[in-house]
Amino acid sequence: MAGELESLESCLERHIPPGELAEVKRILYGGEARKLDLPTAALSAAQEKDFELQGYGFEAAPEQLRRPRIVRVGLIQNKIPLPTDTAVAVQVAALHRRIEEMVGVAAMCGVNIVCFQEAWTMPFAFCTREKLPWTEFAESAEDGPTTKFCQELAKKYNMVVVSPILERDELHGGVLWNTAVVISNSGALLGKSRKNHIPRVGDFNESTYYMEGNTGHPVFQTQFGAIAVNICYGRHHPLNWLMYSMNGAEIIFNPSATIGTLSEALWPVEARNAAIANHCFTCPINRVGTEYYKNAFTSGDGGKAHHELGHFYGSSYVAAPDGSRTPGLSRTQDGLLVAEMDLNLCRQVSDKWNFKLPATCFPTHPELQG
Ligand SMILES: NC(=O)NCCC(=O)O
């Protein structure tokens, strides 16, 4: 990608004197994250399939009464492999193939829960405001081809799969939603979580297609921990994270599609702050690359019509409740980030800092009491 910075981390590594780098990382990231020793076969497969693979671990203190609750999550960010004017079914099939190879590598790395980027089966075409062919990418969350594909992956690899798609709810008038489908490691459908804050900012014209979701703040109990999905724009709303966390989420995924000129300065702050404020792990994932549309569209601001929404800057990362975080994946390349975490850290940090407890105990807020 000409002219795009590869990543903030590679820039720091290149330019900060080695003697000061560790201190810079401590201040910026809460310390040097422990690098996971990933299998050589996985590293070679990632290289061969042309995507970045990184792995980091978060520690918790040993406890007397609870065993460590170790889980590995995988975050996948990717470009669309084909031009946006390729036939819909061909684009979907190419994305399925790409994700299949990346999930195969996640399995080699022992990933228990994998999450893909927002609307992963399609270009992020909502900027265009055109209905066809983009609405043809919508599928049933319950039994659409993508859910069936993910169920096969889940069973094959004993992995929970979080699959954010454009949903068509055939049972309720064929209405569209922006939805994350959650599939258990057994392959069973655990449920779905609909995006509950819809952007009306810049060229993010998503309300032309779907409205605020009606599924509340569901939390899914998986074999590996309690998870929730706060889709993209929901990231900017602190109370949204709070609600998932109050409902018991230990890991909150944030599958996104966002561009450098709009949100890149917010990206490292918001999900990380949510992890701190809510004593949980957060996992923001952003797509990569620039997607080109044959028909130009305007921004409704008197400016010139254009063919691109902007550069999706990747930079997916994981933040822990103690405020530490992994480095981000590349700003320009497909990537898989593996993070190992001990979920005991959530309660340990909660007991230490107590950010949430006063609100739940405060007698003038009975609505917050269980
Ligand atoms: N996909 C989406 O909601 N994008 C809006 C922009 C942002 O939240 O950064």
The ligand as an SDF file (V2000), in Angstrom:
LIG
                    3D

  9  8  0  0  0  0  0  0  0  0999 V2000
  -18.4530    0.5770   10.7960 N   0  0  0  0  0  0  0  0  0  0  0  0
  -18.6660    1.6460   11.5460 C   0  0  0  0  0  0  0  0  0  0  0  0
  -19.5410    1.6830   12.3840 O   0  0  0  0  0  0  0  0  0  0  0  0
  -17.8410    2.6980   11.3020 N   0  0  0  0  0  0  0  0  0  0  0  0
  -18.0390    3.9910   11.8510 C   0  0  0  0  0  0  0  0  0  0  0  0
  -16.7720    4.6780   12.0880 C   0  0  0  0  0  0  0  0  0  0  0  0
  -16.1850    4.3810   13.4110 C   0  0  0  0  0  0  0  0  0  0  0  0
  -16.8840    3.9430   14.3210 O   0  0  0  0  0  0  0  0  0  0  0  0
  -14.9960    4.5980   13.5890 O   0  0  0  0  0  0  0  0  0  0  0  0
  1  2  1  0
  2  3  2  0
  2  4  1  0
  4  5  1  0
  5  6  1  0
  6  7  1  0
  7  8  2  0
  7  9  1  0
M  END
$$$$
